[in-house]
Amino acid sequence: NCGRTSPPPKEDFAPPIIISTIPGNQSLDNSINTAITVVFNEMIDRASVTSETISVRDAMTNALVEVDIAYADSKIILTARSPLQIFTVYVIQVTTGVRDIAGNAMLNPVTFTFTTGSQGDRTSPDILQTAPGRGAVDIGVNTTIGVTFTEPMLASTISATPSPLTVS
């Protein structure tokens, strides 16, 4: 390698920053089945994301909404375990307990709100991608099967119990 060495990796001292949310802050007429997505500028330490560090509450009653938490790269996805109430303002709070993978905490807590509308999501989920892919051959017996849907799914509606698989 001609005596050259790679520079040492840069140390990360920057705190994570929320760069967007879905639904957007103060947005109106959101679905009662909406998944709440918080997007950061970098990967987040999954262990730092708990019901203590990120929460969803009814703004009027302060009632905590029970959510399932999922992760995708720099996103945290919160899905309510039951449909949200219609015409209701919800408050999402992210505390300084959320850290990036280097251990840096958010500098300040962040709060955003959204309001639901009168209806739920009327679009059924569809399968976007499968692994192994359609038409795959010579699949190992211990291969993990994965399915990606077109929208977030309620974890309570997906069973880990093996069931007969139909292949077409």
Number of C-alpha atoms within 10 A of each C-alpha: 4 4 4 6 7 5 6 6 6 6 7 11 11 14 19 23 17 16 10 14 18 15 21 16 15 12 14 16 16 24 21 21 21 19 20 21 21 21 20 18 14 18 18 25 16 15 10 18 20 13 15 12 15 22 19 24 17 18 16 10 9 11 11 14 20 15 19 16 18 15 15 11 10 17 19 21 20 23 24 21 15 13 14 22 18 16 16 19 21 24 22 22 17 23 19 18 18 25 24 25 16 15 16 18 22 19 15 12 14 14 14 16 20 21 24 22 17 12 14 17 12 8 8 7 12 10 10 10 13 12 12 14 11 10 7 8 8 5 9 7 6 6 9 9 9 11 11 13 13 12 14 17 16 16 15 9 8 8 8 7 5 6 7 5 6 5 6 5
